[in-house]
């Protein structure tokens, strides 16, 4: 009979896997080495979908004694993770959302910041959502966020860099140059993304006073 805990350190002696040795311990060792080498405040970036880097609450708990780890950019694409971090670790870390089309949801459950992707193209709307949520003006924030969602979805894509650059071309007159091996959007994909951006710009909402 094996009794499994939610934490891989729960003492099942590997009967249900070796996540603590194969995943948690190497990740903790790597992050501690980075912290020691840099000796600066660190925001940990957890993005298990795009970059296959999943800094779990178990790993965060292992690192909590090191004051150099100050924040988490939480991009697991699972809004439950934000609540899990707070339930497990309280206010030990400053938690920022890194998934644009989960920003409203993350701020609703207590995330303290937003590392935004479309902010250069649409700074006023991004800041308005954040500030309104901090002020408790949720319905006003949701109205802007609902308009913003098709644009924010462009950040959750294998073409996120190209999408964001094209948004900046259309919204602020920037350019769509990207670093190799990426290439600017072209053809039908470019036309589709451009339509999404232009449609949103044509219905841009008036922002409330803050």
Buried (B, 14 or more C-beta within 10 A) or exposed (E): EEEEEEBBEEEBEEEEEEBBEEBBBEBBEEBBEBBEEEEEEBBBBBBBEBEEBBBBBBBBBBBBEBEBBBBBBBBBBBBEBBBBBBEBBEEBBEBBBBBBBBBBBBBBBEBBBBBBBBBBBBEEBBBBBBBBBEEEBBEBBBBBBEBBBBBBBBBBEEBBBBBBBBBBBBBEEBEBEBEEEEEBBEEEEBEEBBEBBEEBBEEBBEBBEE
